Amino acid sequence: MFPRSNEDWVGALREPPGEAQSEALDELRDFLLRAVLVYLSQNRTELSEWGREAVRDLAEDLTQEAVLEVQDNLDSFRGEAKFTTWACRIVINRAATELRRRRYSDFSLDSLREDEPALFQSLLADREQAEPEHVAEQKSYLMLLREIVDNELSERQRLAILGVHWQGHSMDQVAEALKVNRNALYKLLHDARKAIKQQLLSRHLTRGDILAAFEA
């Protein structure tokens, strides 16, 4: 069959149930399934332990949901892009949302708490590989930071700043784990940084003093 124009796609999908609509739906389903399988195969670490059959099952579920969404939103298609491009965005958005959901489901408040001791231990262990003349100073600053983080911050401030700035998790991941929105997380981070700065100043230190020790 010749490639469909935008008008052909919309017209066929708006047909009453029958051969014309069924043929268009089959073509759309095949196209979207291929697109989402390619997307899922490209560096999707969330699915690294999945077998091929499980990935295909997920792709087929996403495709079916996307086909239904396309049908429900035909009136919103303005023809500013190819119909297949517009439909492809729908299935890819669904896939991205599902992968985010799966990633966040493996990340929790408990994991933030459990990772905290290991984080400081690994930072201290890394100092053993540094230049000998800087090791003592760097380790003393790390111990000072841990003391401030442990004793001067609320638990939520501590977990926020460790999760985002030290463990490298995304804002969305940490917000989800703490059950807050992004604005509330920004406030937690702001207050935590302010408290740390005040504690450093009380010891006649600045953030620059600590950074200089690690850049030397």
Secondary structure, 3 states (H helix, E strand, C coil): CCCCCHHHHHHHHCCCCCHHHHHHHHHHHHHHHHHHHHHHHCCCHHHCCCCHHHHHHHHHHHHHHHHHHHHHCHHHCCCCCCHHHHHHHHHHHHHHHHHHHHHHHCCCHHHHHHHHHHHHHHHHHHHCCCCHHHHHHHHHHHHHHHHHHHHHCCHHHHHHHHHHHHCCCCHHHHHHHHCCCHHHHHHHHHHHHHHHHHHHHHCCCCHHHHHHHHHC
